[in-house]
Structure formats: C-alpha cells, structure tokens
Amino acid sequence: MTLFKPTLFINRMIAVHRGKHVYDEVFRPGINIIRGQNSSGKSTITDLLFYSLGGEISQWKNEAAMVDYMVAEVTLGATKVTLKRDIDKQKRPLEIYWGSYESSQNSVMEDWQKYPFQISESKESFSQVLFRAMGMPEVRGDNSVNITMHQIMRMIYVDQMTQVNKIIRFEQWDSALHRETIGNLLCGVYSNDLYLKQLEIDKKKKEFVKIEAKLKGIVMILGKAGQDINIAKLEIQLGETEAERKLQYDELEALKKQKDLGEYKEEEKEAVNQIREDLINNKSILSQLIDHRERLEFEIADSQQFLSVIKERLEALKASKTTRDALNDLTFDFCPVCLTEINDEDIENKCPLCKAKKEDDAEKKNILRMRQELEMQILESVTLINSREAELDKIGLQIPGLNSKINELSLKYESSKRDVSSQYDKDIEELIRRIGYLDRTLENLHERARLLELIDELVEKKADLNKDISRLQDEIETIKQELSSRKEIVYNEIANLTADLLKMDLDREAEFKFVDKVSFNFGDDDISVDGKSNFSASSMVYLKNSFHFAMFWASLKKEFLNYPRFIIFDNIEDKGMELERSHNFQRKIVELSESDEVEHQIIFATSMIAEELEDDKYTVGRFYTNDNKSLEFG
C-alpha cells in the first residue's frame, strides 16, 4: 500500500465512565461499518470519534454526556499516538502520549503532554501539534479567525444534524472565508500566505476606518473651539508665550533681590519644603528607571542569545531527522571495517550494521517529543523578550517626561526658596499670578500641539495603511492567479468523481443519471447538479454523501491534496432513503475502497447494512439495538 501525507487513521477508541470502559473497539484501515437499529447509539459513537480527534460538540446526547473522558490511539503520518480528552464544557484541552495505547498504560504523568484548544502567547494549541505530526500545512492566523482540528473535522465528518443542502458541518457565526479556507486547505490549493494576507487586509481596512473617524473627531473638536490647526502659527505662539514667561520670571528674581532677606513665613517654608521633596522624589524615580532600563537591556540580550542557541538546536534536530530518514533503508552486505560478508536473515527490526534491535517508532517519537519541547522553549523565550521590550519602551516614554518635570521643579525651587515676606508682596503675587496664567496658557498650547502632532501621525498612518491595502490587494490577486490552475484541476476532479457516483445511483433521480456538470462552492456552502440544487430529501442526502466521498476519493488519486485520507459518515441512509438505494451506495464505497492502493480509512454508520457486508472484516463491534445500545453503562 502507498502512504500519502497528510494521513490520520484511528486504531482504537475507548470511552470511560467512572473507571469502566463503556466502549472499547478497534478500527482498521479501509472499511469500518458501525451498524445498529435507529436510536441505538450509532451517532453517539461517531460524535465521540469527532470529539476525540479535536472536534467540538455544542450539545451532547444524554448517553455521551455520561462519559468522563475519551482515549483514542491514532496514526498520524506513520507514527502511533494516543490522545486523551475529558468530556465537559467546550474547548477542552487534549493530552498527547507519543506512542501506542498499550505502551501508554505503563507511562507516567510526565510522559503525557497537555495542549490547549486555542493557541496562546506561551503555548501551542493541540491543533498545531497534530497538524505538524500528520503532515498537514499549518494555518497561522489570529485567535478570532483560526483553522483548527475542529474546523478540519467539520469537513471530514458528514453528520445528520447539518442541513442536507450544506457541504460543511453547521456552526454558528461561521464565515465564507472560514469555509473557503477549510475547503481549499484540504484540496491542496490553500496558501497560508494568502490566508494571512486576507486576514491582514481585513484588519488594515478596519484600522483605516477607525483612524478616519478619529481624525474627523479631532478636527471637529478643534474647529468648534475656534482653534487654529496650523502648526506653524502654533509654534510661533508657543515661542512668544515661553519668552514672556521667562521675562516674568526674570522680573520676579530682580524684585526679590531688591528686598531685605527676612524670616520665612511658616506657609512659605512648607511650600518650599514640598517643592524640595517633590524634586528629590522625582530624581529618585528617574534613577530607578535608568537602573531598571539597564537591567532590562541586559536581560533582553541574554534571552536573545539563549533563543539563538535553542533555534540552532531545533535546526540540528530537523537535520538529524532528515539524515536518519535518508539512511533508514541503507543496508550493508559487507562490514565496512573488516570487509567480512554480513549474513543475518532476521534483519527486519534490527540495525543493518550492528544488529541491535530497533524499537518500533522509538526514534520518531523521541524526535517529535524533543521538537515539541524546543518549539515551546522558543515560544516562551519570544514571549518573554516581547514583554521585556514592551516594558523597555514604556520606560523610554517615561524618562523624558520625568526630566522635564525635574527641570521645572528645580526652577520653582530656586525661585521659591528666595521668596520672603516684605513690602513687595503685592508685586510678587501679581508676577506669580501672571506666571501661573502663562503656565496654563502654555499647557493648553502644548495640548493643542500634541493634538496637531497626533493629526499628522494619523494622516501619515492613514497614508501608510492605504499603501499597504493596495499592496496586499495586488499580492492577494497574484497568489490567487498562481493557485488557480491547480484549483481548477482538483475542483474538476472532485466534480467529475461526484458525477460518477451520481450515475452509479439507482434510477431514482433523472438528473443524476444524465448529469453533465456538478458545481460546488465552499464559501457559499452549496452543491448543484446542472444548475439545480433542490431535490427530494433522500436524493439531497445521496448528493451530499457523493460529494464528500468524491472529495475523499480525489485525495487517493492526487497526492498533493491535504485531505487526510480519512472520512466519517453518520447514518448514510438519512432522510428516508430506501433500503436498496442505501445498499447500492454501501457496495460502491466498499468496491472503490478495495480497488485502491493508497492507504485510507472509511468509517460509516448504517441501520440497514447490506447482507454481504455483515462480515468481521468490515464491521466494528456488535449490532446495536434499543435494548443493548452502543455504550454499555451496565
């Protein structure tokens, strides 16, 4: 069998309730049929499969809600991995053990790694880890628009609850961009660069609108106050006011020198002491900020050096894996030292040179574990550096303001300590009042200057945003054109395979027998046959199932598809489909599966299994009934 990547297969699934296995079944490559009467718990099993692999269930069925947690052994690419997930509220984390379920039974808590549902600044999400392990391209977006295992499983799991005229599993607040990105990712025509640029252009357009509104608000406020928004005139006014204030201060100093120095009034002493205390406090704060700045600069440099070392180790690990993969199948007929012929028939699980026994997948598991740890250290280091740089920027903004305040306090202190009671008090008070008025005027002028500077900054930022939006539009169009040829190939392949499956249907829908063109659109979430998208309920189910199987089938024909060669159908004869029609579809699925050489896995549930398929090589577990349901709580 040929292995395409990405691949995702389930080997075993266990549901646990109060320490007891209420469901424990083994799945195989190829066909896996879950069968039983209606309302016997088939959909409960497919829902639990969906959830165990990273899907989200908004409302559990009663029996499923009684389960404490799920365990699933899966194959990601060529590596066996065991997953564990509690059943509780939404967005539960996933625990990962890098090995088979059997080996996990002898593991300790430290052997399991827990990953959250959503990515954070300090932790990868479990979707990122699983994508990387199975060979799926990673989709890097922000938290508001993100492609996760849940989003991928929405396309792979064909459930009963979603409307039959919709392609993808229903989700509230879904968007066309989301659906189109999921579809294109699985079809191999996804570009992470395109996706990020689409997110970026949306963000910049929103920012552009906000800046435009802010500009209008500032200009309106200044206009209503009758204030000039000419920065040149404002600078002249500032210069004149500062010159007048200096003149008043000089006059005050000259007046003070003319009078005899006497005793300070008590209230004057308090004022001088308060200014002196403020001056000392501000100088102390400035000194502390400078010391803290120097410490931060040293810590950032140290963290950057550590990050550089970790990145080098990660690259070395990747190079090591590449070398191991290249040399994995290398065999020796003669010893490279003594040239003696090497004879050993039992060489399958041994090193071809030293004959030491190789553990199954041990190297791959260790490399995956080490890679996860290094990736986490990189993420934590980058987060720490960003935090320290942000703190450094904050300090950089505080220091100039403190210097200005210290200069102002020094000037006031020098003036105040010479201020004595005399016959000149009235003149002095008048000068002080005038200086206070000028100080307030300067404060208002500086505030206007800050607003005008902000206007200039916003105008410049608006121009930069406009330039970025134009550039992104051009880049998005270029990427779309590059992807269009491959997209046309795979979309035509899926459409043609869907048409082939429709023609294999029993003679129930005339349009299916003579179909000329199947059209679909992931963003619009619809499928049509020769322009028609409304058929009988059972025919809509057959059309939807045919489309999904065609997409899966195309992944076995085209290696570049990112569809993981794995599909789940919940009750394929939904909406009143007749027995013969369901049996015909089941037979076609089995026939196509058994004729293909690419490794794959198909899981489907049915309440009316075709007689010849009631065989252990196809079925999973027993036949479920209303008296003996799928979950055995006892």
WOKAHU-V813528 format. One record per residue. N is the residue number from 1. NEAR is the number of other ideal C-beta (glycine too) atoms within 12 Angstrom. Layout:
BEGIN
{{N/NEAR} {N/NEAR}}
END
This chain:
BEGIN
{{1/18} {2/14} {3/23} {4/30} {5/29} {6/36} {7/34} {8/47} {9/39} {10/42} {11/30} {12/32} {13/44} {14/36} {15/40} {16/27} {17/24} {18/13} {19/11} {20/18} {21/23} {22/31} {23/39} {24/25} {25/31} {26/21} {27/36} {28/24} {29/27} {30/31} {31/35} {32/39} {33/44} {34/40} {35/37} {36/32} {37/22} {38/21} {39/20} {40/28} {41/40} {42/46} {43/38} {44/40} {45/46} {46/44} {47/42} {48/45} {49/47} {50/41} {51/42} {52/47} {53/43} {54/44} {55/37} {56/34} {57/36} {58/19} {59/13} {60/23} {61/28} {62/15} {63/27} {64/34} {65/21} {66/25} {67/38} {68/24} {69/31} {70/43} {71/39} {72/44} {73/34} {74/41} {75/39} {76/41} {77/29} {78/27} {79/37} {80/31} {81/44} {82/37} {83/45} {84/35} {85/43} {86/23} {87/30} {88/19} {89/14} {90/19} {91/27} {92/28} {93/28} {94/40} {95/29} {96/41} {97/33} {98/35} {99/32} {100/27} {101/27} {102/18} {103/21} {104/27} {105/15} {106/12} {107/21} {108/10} {109/11} {110/11} {111/21} {112/24} {113/34} {114/25} {115/36} {116/26} {117/33} {118/28} {119/29} {120/19} {121/21} {122/21} {123/23} {124/37} {125/36} {126/36} {127/36} {128/35} {129/37} {130/43} {131/34} {132/31} {133/39} {134/35} {135/26} {136/38} {137/30} {138/30} {139/36} {140/26} {141/33} {142/19} {143/17} {144/15} {145/27} {146/31} {147/41} {148/39} {149/45} {150/37} {151/38} {152/40} {153/38} {154/38} {155/43} {156/46} {157/42} {158/40} {159/39} {160/31} {161/23} {162/25} {163/21} {164/33} {165/27} {166/30} {167/40} {168/40} {169/36} {170/22} {171/27} {172/10} {173/9} {174/25} {175/25} {176/19} {177/28} {178/34} {179/30} {180/34} {181/38} {182/40} {183/40} {184/39} {185/38} {186/42} {187/36} {188/32} {189/35} {190/36} {191/30} {192/23} {193/22} {194/32} {195/33} {196/27} {197/28} {198/34} {199/29} {200/26} {201/27} {202/24} {203/22} {204/26} {205/22} {206/17} {207/22} {208/26} {209/18} {210/18} {211/26} {212/21} {213/16} {214/22} {215/27} {216/18} {217/18} {218/28} {219/22} {220/16} {221/20} {222/25} {223/14} {224/10} {225/15} {226/9} {227/24} {228/20} {229/25} {230/15} {231/23} {232/13} {233/17} {234/28} {235/19} {236/16} {237/25} {238/26} {239/17} {240/18} {241/28} {242/22} {243/16} {244/22} {245/29} {246/19} {247/18} {248/29} {249/28} {250/18} {251/23} {252/33} {253/23} {254/18} {255/26} {256/28} {257/18} {258/17} {259/20} {260/12} {261/14} {262/16} {263/11} {264/19} {265/16} {266/11} {267/13} {268/24} {269/18} {270/14} {271/21} {272/25} {273/18} {274/19} {275/27} {276/21} {277/16} {278/23} {279/27} {280/18} {281/18} {282/28} {283/22} {284/16} {285/22} {286/26} {287/18} {288/18} {289/27} {290/21} {291/16} {292/22} {293/25} {294/16} {295/18} {296/26} {297/22} {298/16} {299/22} {300/26} {301/18} {302/18} {303/26} {304/22} {305/16} {306/21} {307/25} {308/18} {309/18} {310/26} {311/21} {312/16} {313/21} {314/26} {315/17} {316/18} {317/26} {318/21} {319/15} {320/20} {321/23} {322/14} {323/15} {324/20} {325/17} {326/11} {327/16} {328/17} {329/11} {330/14} {331/15} {332/23} {333/15} {334/14} {335/16} {336/13} {337/10} {338/9} {339/10} {340/11} {341/10} {342/21} {343/12} {344/20} {345/8} {346/10} {347/20} {348/14} {349/15} {350/18} {351/21} {352/23} {353/19} {354/15} {355/18} {356/13} {357/14} {358/19} {359/16} {360/17} {361/25} {362/21} {363/24} {364/28} {365/32} {366/21} {367/28} {368/33} {369/28} {370/24} {371/30} {372/31} {373/23} {374/26} {375/31} {376/26} {377/25} {378/29} {379/27} {380/23} {381/29} {382/24} {383/22} {384/24} {385/27} {386/20} {387/20} {388/26} {389/22} {390/17} {391/22} {392/26} {393/17} {394/17} {395/26} {396/19} {397/14} {398/22} {399/24} {400/14} {401/19} {402/26} {403/19} {404/16} {405/22} {406/26} {407/18} {408/24} {409/26} {410/21} {411/23} {412/28} {413/25} {414/20} {415/30} {416/32} {417/23} {418/23} {419/32} {420/25} {421/21} {422/23} {423/13} {424/23} {425/19} {426/13} {427/20} {428/31} {429/17} {430/17} {431/28} {432/28} {433/16} {434/22} {435/31} {436/19} {437/18} {438/27} {439/24} {440/16} {441/22} {442/27} {443/19} {444/20} {445/28} {446/22} {447/21} {448/30} {449/29} {450/19} {451/29} {452/30} {453/19} {454/24} {455/29} {456/19} {457/18} {458/26} {459/23} {460/16} {461/22} {462/26} {463/18} {464/18} {465/26} {466/22} {467/16} {468/22} {469/25} {470/18} {471/18} {472/27} {473/21} {474/16} {475/22} {476/25} {477/18} {478/17} {479/25} {480/24} {481/16} {482/16} {483/28} {484/18} {485/13} {486/24} {487/30} {488/15} {489/21} {490/36} {491/33} {492/23} {493/30} {494/41} {495/33} {496/27} {497/33} {498/37} {499/31} {500/24} {501/34} {502/40} {503/26} {504/28} {505/36} {506/23} {507/16} {508/26} {509/28} {510/17} {511/28} {512/33} {513/18} {514/15} {515/31} {516/18} {517/20} {518/35} {519/26} {520/37} {521/23} {522/36} {523/20} {524/21} {525/31} {526/28} {527/43} {528/29} {529/36} {530/22} {531/14} {532/22} {533/26} {534/17} {535/28} {536/21} {537/20} {538/28} {539/36} {540/33} {541/38} {542/42} {543/44} {544/45} {545/47} {546/44} {547/45} {548/45} {549/39} {550/41} {551/45} {552/43} {553/36} {554/39} {555/39} {556/34} {557/30} {558/29} {559/21} {560/24} {561/40} {562/41} {563/46} {564/44} {565/42} {566/43} {567/44} {568/46} {569/40} {570/36} {571/40} {572/44} {573/33} {574/34} {575/25} {576/21} {577/34} {578/21} {579/19} {580/19} {581/32} {582/36} {583/26} {584/30} {585/42} {586/39} {587/27} {588/34} {589/39} {590/29} {591/22} {592/29} {593/34} {594/19} {595/15} {596/26} {597/16} {598/29} {599/28} {600/39} {601/35} {602/42} {603/44} {604/47} {605/45} {606/42} {607/32} {608/31} {609/34} {610/29} {611/14} {612/15} {613/30} {614/18} {615/15} {616/14} {617/17} {618/30} {619/30} {620/40} {621/31} {622/23} {623/25} {624/33} {625/17} {626/15} {627/12} {628/17} {629/30} {630/38} {631/39} {632/24} {633/23} {634/11}}
END
